[in-house]
Amino acid sequence: MTQTATRPADTYSPTYFLASVGSGGLTITFFMYLMFWVPHPDQPVPIFENIAAAFGQGQLPMQIAIIVAMIGIAVFAFLNVKSLIWNLGQLSKFKQTDAYKALKSSNGETQLLAMPLALAMTINVGFILGLVFVPNLWLVVEYLFPLALIGFVLVGLLALKMIGQFLGRVLSSGGIFDVTANNSFAQLLPAFALSMVAVGLSSPAAMSLSPTVVGTSLVLSTFFGTIAAIYAALAAITAINSMLHYGTAKEAGPTLLIIVPLMTVLGIMFLRQDHGLHVIFESHTAHADTFMFLTKFLTVQILFGLLGLTVLRAQGYASTFLTGPKNSAGAYALVCPGVALSVMMHFWINKGLVANGLVAKFSTGYWAFTAIAIAFQFAMIALVWHLNRRHFGRTQTAAAIPAE
């Protein structure tokens, strides 16, 4: 008698791309340590040389923070890329199945947008790896910006093509889109994918000194960011109507939290655009305006975070899909909101509180607020390890008796 080993991930769903997205997001949370704690007076982001100087000249707490950040970036960037490669391979096989055909003819077709979302995240992660681990990268960075813009545009066009196929199918005639099955925020996934493309396209606006590159970055990021915002608003309105009629789909409950990462991604896009407008086009935004802008975005995140957690608790989601007998690839959607809150907290603290003199940098109050951001980060690290064990760890489930 032999034992056959199975795992939940063997029953593939495109939603597993969110495992890659979550690991990529955790990579960014560790980069926040370097972004706001390591001095980088000559460029808007820390680079290898800044990190090396801070490590050599800094005291023990700074050195520990840098070591933790670099290890965290390396580990979760590896998991991000590993998961992306696995998902691309599985998706290729999945396209040959009847399950894929069924998915393409249902509301769930938008799950496929998790793929361009993951691709855009990995490009962002790649740029972070270059900044942190590649010496002298800044000497050639202006040559890399056009390549980055091309990469993000290609991913954005892929996302738009997939969205167009979906909308063309459901809007061409009535009765195709199942309103009763739209009782979640799952249809906001395309907006999340477009917003990830938009924030990537805004990177050169924050870092380049070329007016042409910055202008191109501003136009392209605004294009995709605006579409993302409009799509999110329309999808949310239709979904809320369905949820009020039929309740929230239990397995899709985590999608209620998708507004949280959406606000962080679009918020960072606006900050990057503002920096480019300031440096190249002499458009100045007061620190107080940035503080209020970030506070409003953080408020929206808290609102939808509380709403989502209230519904998930009422449905018993955790006892069913996190610790109970069932597994859902959609559980990985819980990682993005925690990561997004951690990142937004870092920006709110440093670009809002510190920049306006409300809290002194590295003071007791500063670390009290920062501890909240770090708590979200490590909670999501624990969640990722837990989900990876549940979905990708092999479990003995059935005895296979050989024929006599």
N, C-alpha and C positions, 0 to 999 in steps of 0.2 A: 504493500500500500504506500502511495506517495501523497504528499500534500501539494496542492496547487496554491500558488501565491498570487494574490490579486491586490490591487490598490485602487482607490477612488479615481486617481488620475488616468487609469487605463480606460475609463469611460470619458472620452475627451469632450471638452467644450471650449470654444474660443475664449470664454471668460477666464481661462487659465492664463491668458496673456496678462491679466492683472497681477499675477504673481511676479512677473518681470517688472511691471510698473511699480509695485510696492517696494521691491528691492532697490530700484532706481531712486525712488523717493527717499529711502533711508540713506542712500549715498549722499543725497543733497543735504540731509539733516546733519551729517558729520561735516560737510563742507561749511556749514554755518559757523562752526567753531572757528575755522580759519578765516572766514569772511569777516567776522566781527571782533575777533580777539587778536589776530595777527596784524600788526601795522603794515599797510601797503600804500604809502603816500604817493607813489609815482604812477599808479594805475588803479582803476576802480575795483579790481579784484586781486586777491592774493595770488602770487605765483611761487614757483619753486624757490626762487632766490629769497623772497620775503620770508617764507616758511623756514628756510635754512638759517637765515639771520636771526629770526625770532627764537629758534631752538638753541642756537649757539649763545645768544646774549641773554635769553630769558631765564627766569628763575624756575625752580622745580615744577610749580603748578602749570606754568606755560608749557614746559617741556612735556609734561604728562598729557596735557590737553592736545598737543600736536601729535603725539604718538597715538593716542586714542583716535583722533580724527583720521589720521592717515591709514591706520589699520581698518577702521570702520569703512572708509571710502573704498579701500582695496577689496575687502570681503564682500560688501554688498554690490559693488560694481561687477565683481565676478559672478555673483548670484544673478544679477540683472541680465548679463550677457548669456550666461548658461541657460537661464529660463527662457530667454528670447529664442535662442537656437533650438531648444527642445520644442517650444510652441510652434515655430515655423515648420519643423519637421512633422509634428503631429497634425498641424492644419493641412499640410499637403496630403497626408493620408486620409484625413477626415473628409476632404473634398470628394473622395471616391466612394463615399458611403451614402446610403439612403437617408441617414440622419442629417447629413448636410443639405440634401435636397429638401427635406422637410423644414429645416431651419430657414432656408432661403425663401420659402413660401409662407413664412409666418412673421409675426411681430418680432420674433427673436433674431431676424436677419441683422439687426443693428448690433448684435453681439460681435459681429465680425469687425466692427470699428475698434475693438480692443487691440487689433493688430497694428494699425497705424499709430494708435496711442502709444503702444509699447515701443515701436520703432523711433518715434519722436523722443521718448524718454531716454532711450539708449544713446541717441546722438547727444543729448544734453549731458549724460553721464560721461561720454567720451571726452567732451570738452573739459569737464572737471578733472578727469584723469590727466589730461594734458597739462592743465594749469598746475596741478599739485606735484606731478612726478617727472615732468620733462623739463630739464634745464634749458634756459635761453629760448623758451617757446615764444616769449613776448617779442623777440627780435623778428620773428616771421609771422606773427599773429595776423597782420593785415592781409597777408596772402591767404590765410585760412578762412577769414570771414566770408568771402564770396563762395567758397566751397561749402561752408556751413549753410549759407542762404540757399544754395542750390539743393542741398540735401533735404532741408526742411520743406522747401517748395515741392519737391518730388513726393514727399510723404503727404503733404497737404493736398496735392492733386489726387493722390491715391484715395485719401479719405473722402474728398469731394465726389470722386467717381463712385465710390461705394454708397455714399449717401444718395447720389443721384439715381442709382439703380434701385435703391429701396423706395425713394419717394416716387419715382416714375412708375413703379409697380403698384403702390398703394393708392396713389392719387389719380391713376389713369381711369379707374372705374370704381364704383362703390362696392362695399361689402367685403373687400379684401383685408382691410385692417380691422383686427378684432379689438373693439373698444373694451370689451369685458376683460381682456387680457392685458390692458394697458394700465393696470392699477398698481404702478410703481414708477420710479424715476429711471427705469432701464432705458427709456428712449432718449435720455440725456447723454448717453455714452458718446454719440457722435459729436456733441458739443464739447465734451471733455477732450476728445481726440483733436479737434480743431484748435482748442485753446492751448493744448500742449505744443502744437505746431506754432501757434502765434507767439508763445513765450520764447520758444527757441529762435524764431525769426527776430525777436526784439533784442537778442544778445548783442549783435554788432552795434546796435544803437547805443548801448551802454558802454561799449569798450573801444569802438573804432574812432580814429581821428580823421577819417576820410569823409567829407561831406556827402560824397556820392554813396558810399556804403551806408552811412547813417541814414540818409534819406531813403534809400531803397529798403533798409530794415524797417523804418517807420511805416512806410506805405504797405509793405507786405504783412507785417505783424498786425497793423490796423485792419487790413482786409480780412485776415483769418480770425482775428479776435472779435471783430464786429459780427461776422457770420456766426461764430460760436455763441455770442451773447444772445443774438436774435433766436437762434435755434433752441437754446436752452430755455428761453422765456416761453416760447410757443409749446415746446414739449412738456414743460412743467405745468402749464395751464391745462392742457388736455389730460395730463396724467392725474392731476388733482381732482378734476371732475370725475374721472373713472374711479379713483380711490374713494371718493365720497359716496359713490353708488355701490361699489362692490367690496370695499375694504382693500387693504394693502396685501398684495401677494406675499405670502410668508417667505418663500425662498428668495424673493427679490427685495426683501426688506432693507438690506444694506444700501440699496441704490438711493434711499431717501437721504443718505449722507453725501451724495455726489456733489451737492452744491458746495460743500466745504472745500474740497480740492479745487473745484472750478474757480472759487473766489480767490484762492491763493495764487493759482496760475495766472489768472487775469490781473490780479493785483501786482504781481511781480512784473508782468508785461508793462503795465502803466508806469511803474517805477523806472524800469529800464528806458522806456520811451522818454520819460521826463528828463532823465540824465542826458540822453542824446540831444534833446531839445535845448537843454541848458548849456552844454559844452559847445555844440556846433552852431546852434541857431540863436543863442543868447536869450532863450525864453526861461525866465526864472520863476520857480515855485517856492514859496516860503515854507520853512520847516513846519510851521503851524498847519498849513494846508495839507502837507504830507501826513502829519499826525492825525488830523481829522479824517482824512481819506482812509488810512489804515484802520482807524478805530471803527469806522462804518463797515468796512469789509469784515473785520473781526466780529462785529456784532451780528452780521448776517450769518457768519459761520457758526457762532454760538447758538443762534436761533434754530437753524436747521440741524445742528448737532443734537440739541435737546429734543427736537421733534423726532428725529430718527431714532434716538435711543429710547424715547418713550414708547414708540410703536414696537421696536424690537423687543423691549422688555415685556410689553403686553402680550406679544405673540409667543414669547418663550423661545426666541431665536437661538440664543446661546445654548440653552439646554438641549436643543434639537440638532443644531449644525456645528456647534463648537465643542461640546462635551458629550453630546448624546449619540444616538445610533446612526444618524443620517449625516451625509456629507454633501456639501454644495460648493462648486467652484466659485460661486458668487460670494462666498465668505471672504475671499481675498479683497473684495471691494471695501471691507472694513479697515484695511491697512491705510489706504489713501487719505481718509479724513484725519486720522491721527497724525500722520506725517505732515499733512497740509497745515494743521493747527500748530505743530511744532515749528515749522518754517515761518509761518505768519507771525507767531509770537516773537521770534528772533528779530524780524523786520520791525514789528511794532515797538519792541523794546529799544532797539538801537536807532532806527530812523524816526521814531516817534518820541518816546520818553527821553532818551539821552540827547537827541539832537535839539530838543526844546528845553533842556535844562531841568526837566522834571525829576530825573534820576541821574545821579553821577555814575559814570561808567566804572564797573568793577566794585561798586559800593555794596553794602549789605542788601539794600533794596533792589539793586540790579540783579544780584544773584538769586534773590527771592523770586523775582519774575522769571528769570532764566531757568530756574529749577522746574517751573511749570512746563516750559518748552522741552526740557530734557526728559521730564517724566513722560510726556506724550511720546517722545522718541523711543525710549526704552520699553514702554508698553507695547509699541508697534513692533519692536524687535522681537519681543516675547511672542507676540501674536504670529509673526511670520514663521518663527521656528515651530510653533505649535501647529500651524496649518500645514507646513511642509511635512511634518511628521505624519499628520493624519492623511494627507492626500498623496504623498509620494513614498511613504514608508511601506514596506511590504508586510502584509498580514496574512497569516494562514487561515483560510476561510472554508475550505472544502476538502474532503478526502476523495482522491481519485483512485478507484479500485480497478486495477488492470484486468482486462478480459482473460478468461481461462482458455 
